[in-house]
Amino acid sequence: MAFTYRQQVLFRHCDPARIVFFPRYFEMLNDVVEAFFATIPGEAFHEIHPDQGVPTARIETEFSAPSRHGDWLEFTLAFTRVGRSSASTRFVCTCDGEVRLTARSVLVHVGPDLRPAPWTEAAKEALLVHQEEEIA
């Protein structure tokens, strides 16, 4: 079951062409990840930093259609692989049913030394709840 997050496109997300400037999508994807972890007791980013973190180690994105100021975007996040200290993700962003972007990333749980560290039990359980089969 995927995690869902809604975000309205704000003026600050747009470039002079009045569409979302592509780096802003990466900020939005990070917002989705942060919102997901905020649903796990004791795992919200403001609670785990600076002792732990969940940086993105890799990301691949395909932009399908532009988004404009005022659009309501719906992001879904699913985990396609959950390892000891990392997880592979799949994001889909839509607006009124139209796909705007898809992305795949690898998140890594790190300790205070910024080295990979095992997921906490609470985090791993939540990741597994939102795990879905990889779709080619």
C-alpha positions in Angstrom: 0.0 0.0 0.0 1.5 3.3 -1.1 1.9 6.4 1.1 0.1 9.4 -0.3 1.0 13.1 0.1 -0.7 16.1 -1.5 1.1 19.4 -2.4 -0.2 22.5 -4.1 2.2 24.1 -6.5 3.1 27.4 -5.1 4.6 30.5 -6.7 8.0 29.7 -5.3 8.0 26.3 -7.1 7.7 28.0 -10.6 10.1 29.4 -13.1 9.6 32.4 -15.5 7.7 30.0 -17.8 5.1 29.6 -15.0 5.7 25.8 -14.7 7.4 23.9 -11.9 11.2 24.4 -12.1 12.5 20.8 -12.1 14.8 21.1 -9.0 11.7 22.0 -7.0 10.3 18.5 -7.7 13.3 17.1 -5.9 12.4 19.2 -2.9 8.8 18.0 -3.1 10.0 14.4 -3.2 12.0 15.0 -0.1 8.9 16.5 1.5 7.1 13.3 0.7 9.8 11.2 2.4 9.9 13.6 5.4 6.1 13.4 5.7 6.2 9.6 5.5 8.8 9.4 8.4 6.7 11.8 10.4 4.0 9.2 10.6 6.3 6.8 12.4 6.5 7.5 16.2 10.0 8.6 17.1 11.1 8.8 13.4 10.2 12.3 12.4 13.2 14.1 10.9 13.1 16.8 13.6 13.3 13.9 16.2 16.1 11.9 14.6 18.5 14.6 13.5 21.4 15.1 14.2 21.9 11.5 15.4 20.4 9.8 12.4 19.4 10.7 8.9 17.8 9.3 5.7 19.6 10.8 2.8 18.9 10.0 -0.9 21.8 8.0 -2.3 20.5 7.8 -5.9 17.5 9.2 -7.8 16.2 8.7 -11.3 13.3 10.8 -12.6 11.1 11.0 -15.6 9.1 14.2 -16.2 6.0 13.4 -18.2 4.0 16.7 -18.2 4.4 20.2 -16.7 2.8 21.4 -13.5 1.6 24.9 -13.1 1.0 27.4 -10.2 -2.1 26.3 -8.3 -2.1 22.7 -9.4 -2.7 20.1 -6.7 -0.2 17.3 -7.0 -0.7 13.9 -5.5 2.5 12.0 -4.7 2.5 8.3 -3.9 5.5 6.6 -2.3 6.0 2.9 -2.2 9.1 0.9 -1.3 10.1 -1.8 -3.8 13.0 -3.2 -1.7 13.8 -2.9 2.0 17.3 -3.8 3.1 19.2 -3.7 6.4 20.0 0.0 6.0 18.6 1.1 2.7 15.3 1.1 0.8 14.4 1.5 -2.9 11.5 3.7 -3.6 9.0 4.4 -6.4 7.3 7.8 -6.5 4.4 8.7 -8.9 3.2 12.3 -9.0 -0.2 13.0 -10.6 -2.6 15.9 -11.1 -6.2 15.1 -11.8 -5.1 11.6 -12.8 -2.4 12.8 -15.3 1.1 11.5 -14.5 3.4 14.5 -14.1 6.5 12.6 -13.0 7.8 9.2 -11.9 10.9 8.7 -9.8 12.9 5.9 -8.3 15.4 6.4 -5.5 17.5 4.7 -2.9 17.2 6.0 0.7 19.9 5.1 3.2 19.5 5.2 7.0 22.7 6.7 8.4 24.1 7.2 11.9 25.9 10.2 13.4 29.0 9.3 11.4 27.0 9.4 8.2 27.7 5.7 7.6 24.9 3.2 6.8 23.2 2.0 10.0 20.4 -0.6 10.4 16.8 0.8 10.3 15.1 1.0 13.6 12.5 -1.6 14.2 9.7 1.1 13.9 11.1 2.4 10.6 11.6 -1.0 9.1 8.1 -2.1 10.0 6.6 1.0 8.4 8.7 0.5 5.3 7.5 -3.0 5.0 3.9 -2.0 5.4 4.3 0.3 2.3 6.3 -2.2 0.3 5.0 -3.1 -3.1 6.1 -5.3 -5.9 8.4 -3.6 -8.4 6.7 -2.7 -11.6 8.8 -2.7 -14.7 
